[in-house]
């Protein structure tokens, strides 16, 4: 999984925020740039290059603690750890509040954190496992999701995040709902991550 998404990360980051008409910018993030691309009516790519106003150690502590996810991943309200595969890898199940008129969303995610001691950076790689649990009639299931979050120190008090996710969704969502999933969700997630990392750094 890590190798596949790393190749995706390298390929997309080469054209990150290019002037291609296929990319659409999200304008509401004060911490950097977020953009998305509509591959087809079912599939999308979201990218971000932003800063986190905390040192790399603080960011690492937050990102590797799954119990903090409902505090910063936008609209996530429950995370259950299914399996630990070492200190920084495993499976978890999460529930996500969806905007009206959609049903809430559930997802089973495989994750792994890789550290690079040569430059004090780390990556979080995620991929959904759509059929781990039986489908629940009252939830929409995430069936297509692969992401990599690459964190590296910019200086003693700031961390850079490059984020790339390839995801699927219902066909032909109205424009305002597409904006929620492709702009509002990553923007609020970055804002929340900044907030919780700042709080952690102050304690």
MOQUI-V155127 format. One record per backbone hydrogen bond with DSSP energy under -0.5 kcal/mol. CO is the residue of the C=O (numbers start at 1). NH is the residue of the N-H. E is the energy in kcal/mol with one decimal. If there is no record, write none. Layout:
# MOQUI-V155127
co=(CO CO)
nh=(NH NH)
e=(E E)
This chain:
# MOQUI-V155127
co=(1 2 3 4 5 6 7 8 9 10 12 13 15 20 22 24 25 26 28 29 31 33 34 35 36 37 37 40 41 42 43 43 44 45 46 47 48 49 50 52 52 55 56 57 58 59 60 62 64 65 66 68 68 69 69 72 73 75 78 80 83 86 88 89 90 91 91 92 93 94 95 95 96 99 104 105 106 107 107 108 109 110 111 112 112 114 115 116 116 116 121 122 123 123 124 125 126 127 128 129 136 140 141 144 145 146 147 148 148 149 149 150 151 152 155 158 158 159 160 161 161 162 163 164 165 165 166 167 170 174 174 175 176 177 178 179 179 180 183 184 185 186 187 188 189 190 191 192 193 194 195 196 197 198 199)
nh=(5 6 7 8 9 10 11 12 13 14 15 16 18 23 38 36 27 34 30 32 51 49 26 47 24 39 45 43 172 169 39 40 167 37 165 35 163 33 161 54 159 59 60 61 62 63 64 65 66 68 69 71 72 72 73 74 76 97 95 93 91 89 113 85 111 82 83 109 80 107 77 78 105 102 140 96 142 94 109 129 92 127 90 114 125 123 117 119 120 121 116 151 114 125 149 112 147 110 130 132 139 106 143 168 128 166 126 150 164 124 151 162 122 160 158 154 155 52 152 50 163 150 48 148 46 167 146 44 173 177 178 179 180 181 182 183 184 185 187 188 189 190 191 192 193 194 195 196 197 198 199 200 201 202 203)
e=(-2.3 -2.1 -2.0 -1.9 -2.6 -2.4 -2.4 -2.5 -2.6 -1.1 -1.8 -0.9 -1.9 -1.4 -0.6 -2.4 -0.5 -0.7 -0.7 -0.8 -1.8 -2.7 -3.1 -3.0 -2.9 -0.8 -2.2 -0.7 -0.7 -2.5 -1.8 -1.5 -2.4 -2.5 -2.5 -2.5 -2.6 -2.3 -3.0 -2.4 -2.7 -2.1 -2.4 -2.1 -1.9 -2.9 -2.1 -1.3 -0.8 -2.0 -1.4 -1.9 -0.8 -1.2 -2.8 -0.6 -2.1 -3.1 -2.1 -2.8 -2.5 -0.6 -2.5 -3.5 -2.5 -2.1 -1.6 -3.3 -3.1 -1.9 -2.2 -1.1 -2.9 -2.1 -3.0 -3.0 -2.3 -2.7 -0.5 -2.9 -2.2 -2.1 -2.1 -0.5 -2.8 -2.8 -0.6 -1.0 -0.7 -1.6 -3.2 -3.1 -2.6 -0.5 -2.7 -1.8 -2.6 -3.3 -0.5 -1.4 -1.8 -2.9 -0.6 -2.3 -2.1 -3.1 -2.3 -0.5 -2.2 -2.5 -0.6 -2.4 -2.1 -3.4 -0.7 -2.6 -1.6 -3.3 -2.1 -2.6 -0.5 -3.0 -2.2 -2.4 -2.5 -0.5 -2.2 -3.1 -0.6 -0.7 -2.2 -2.2 -1.2 -2.1 -3.0 -2.0 -2.9 -2.6 -2.3 -2.8 -2.1 -2.4 -2.3 -2.8 -2.6 -2.4 -2.2 -2.8 -2.2 -2.2 -2.2 -2.2 -2.3 -1.6 -1.1)
